[in-house]
């Protein structure tokens, strides 16, 4: 039963992305061309950028709830998501979906 839901969600996501690409190409892209938007921005969106998984960046002072938000949204309890009253993370961390939990050095993500 869960597989059916997952397949339906995947198909729904695919259809939404397909429609968003169509709207961009038919409605927004012509406006960008007509207004010479490329003069102000590097480039228009490519199909691969529109199809890519979304990325979210959380930035802020220490002890403002960034890690707590990640734990709440993902539902993950991990020793890598350390919450303390004093600053506890002094580096970047990427949280991505995967089969197993592991740490990848920050310079390996480039």
N, C-alpha and C positions, 0 to 999 in steps of 0.2 A: 504494500500500500504506500509506504514512504517513497519507494522508487517511482510510482506513478505521479506523486506530488512533485518530486524532484524533476521529473521529465516535463511535467506541465509548467513548472516554474522556469525551467531552462528555455522552453519554447516561448513562453510569455516574454521573457527577457530578450530573447532573440528578436521577436516581433517588435518590441518597444524600441530596441536599438535600430532596427531596420527602418522604422517609421521616423525616428529622430534624424537619421542620416538623410532620408528622403526630404524631410522638412528643411534641413540645413541646406542641402543642395538646391532645392527649388525656391526657397524663400529667403534665406539669409545670405547665401553665397552671392546671388546677383546684387544684393544691396552692398555687400563688401566690394565687389568689383566696381560698381557704379560710383561709389563714394571714395574710391582709391584707398580703401582701408589698409592695404598692404604698405602704404606709406607710413602708417603709424604702428603697425604690428608686423612681426616677422613673416607669418604665413597663415594661410587658411588651414582649417582642420583637414587632416587626411582621413581616409576611411579607417586605417588602423588605429588612429587616435580616438575616433568615435566608437570603435568596437572594443577598445582596451578596458580592462577592469578599472573601476574608479580608484583613485588614491586620495587619501585625506592626510593633511599635515596638521598636527596639534603643536602649537608653540605657546609658551607662556612662562611666567615666573614659577619658581618652585612652590609646591604645596598649594596649587590652585585647582587640582582635581583632574589633571590630564590622564594619569594612569587609572584613577578610579573610573573615569568615563570609559576608557578602553576595556577595563574589566567588566563594566556593566553592559556595554554594547555587545561584547563578544561572549560573555558568560564564562570566561576562562579564569580559573584559579591557577596561577603559575608562580614559581619562585622567581622568575625573571621579571614579573610585574610587582616590584617592591614598593609598598606604600608606608611611609614614615612621616612624622611631623617635620623633620629636618630634610634638607636636600638629599635625595638618595640616588638620583640618576644624573650623571654629568656627561651623558653621551646620547647620540641618536639611537633610536630603536625602531626597527621595522617589524610590524606585526602582519604576517601574511597567512593565508590558509595553507594547510599542509596536513599530511598524514601523521607526522610526528613533530614533537616540539624539539627545537634545536636553536642554537645561537650561531649566527654567521657574523664574522668580523665586519665592522662598519665599512672598511675600505673594499670589501668584497662585493658590496651592493652596487658599486658604480659600473 
